Amino acid sequence: MNDIPSKQHVEAGSQAAEIVREYGPFAGATTIHGVTHDGTQVWAATGASLLAFDPESGAVTRSLDRTGDAGTAFDGTYLYQIAGTRIDKIDPASGAVVASIPAPGSGSDSGMAWADGSLWVGQYRDRKIHQVDPDSGAIRRTIESSRFVTGVTWVDGELWHGTWEGEASDIRRIDPHSGAVLERLDMPPGTGVSGLESDGGDLFYCGGGASGKVRAVRRPMAKGAGT
């Protein structure tokens, strides 16, 4: 495993998160855990099942009978879902589990993302994000955060993760080497972020925990973008 970055963190200035749309609650689903985006649909882990919905209409398009109590990810072909102490690799067409690996937190895992051939798995109370080998479950590297880690996502080379402590929750961009906070989007009080995923563009999809909702939040445009 590579060297673990320093525990020192520099908190960045914050801005209010811009919630542009809410989805749900969905029938039969009372909690949203992990979320991911497959390029077309948003997938959400609801505990007893994985459901997909159309982000334009909000209509549920698929439902897979697969347990999911934490992060969800998509590698371009397969879904990955944390279920207790394991991570299941799921064929989204059939719903079949094609492989499983141990979850790095042995049941204390939170969010999950796919990037650069690795799974990136949040550890909630440990305030860490592990880079995990998707075939073996071996931890390749660890990044430390200054807050409880919920959802995790990569977009355009940027690492973002959700936090949720008490009534306070935010989405923050961190340096993937040092863990330093570079940017922060503060959610309204009482509005938590469980899962987190980018659509690859200007939106984040955020699981809302026990609200049963998924919220679309505007991703800030990088300075100089579009100029």
HELIX and SHEET records of a PDB file:
SHEET    1   A 5 SER A  14  ALA A  16  0                                        
SHEET    2   A 5 VAL A 181  ASP A 186  1                                        
SHEET    3   A 5 ALA A 168  ILE A 174 -1                                        
SHEET    4   A 5 GLU A 158  GLU A 165 -1                                        
SHEET    5   A 5 VAL A 149  VAL A 155 -1                                        
SHEET    1   B 4 ILE A  19  TYR A  23  0                                        
SHEET    2   B 4 VAL A 214  ARG A 218 -1                                        
SHEET    3   B 4 LEU A 203  GLY A 207 -1                                        
SHEET    4   B 4 LEU A 196  SER A 198 -1                                        
SHEET    1   C 4 VAL A  35  HIS A  37  0                                        
SHEET    2   C 4 VAL A  42  ALA A  45 -1                                        
SHEET    3   C 4 LEU A  50  PHE A  53 -1                                        
SHEET    4   C 4 VAL A  60  LEU A  64 -1                                        
SHEET    1   D 4 THR A  72  PHE A  74  0                                        
SHEET    2   D 4 LEU A  79  ALA A  83 -1                                        
SHEET    3   D 4 ARG A  86  ILE A  90 -1                                        
SHEET    4   D 4 VAL A  97  PRO A 102 -1                                        
SHEET    1   E 4 ASP A 109  ALA A 115  0                                        
SHEET    2   E 4 SER A 118  GLN A 123 -1                                        
SHEET    3   E 4 LYS A 128  VAL A 132 -1                                        
SHEET    4   E 4 ILE A 139  GLU A 144 -1                                        
END                                                                             
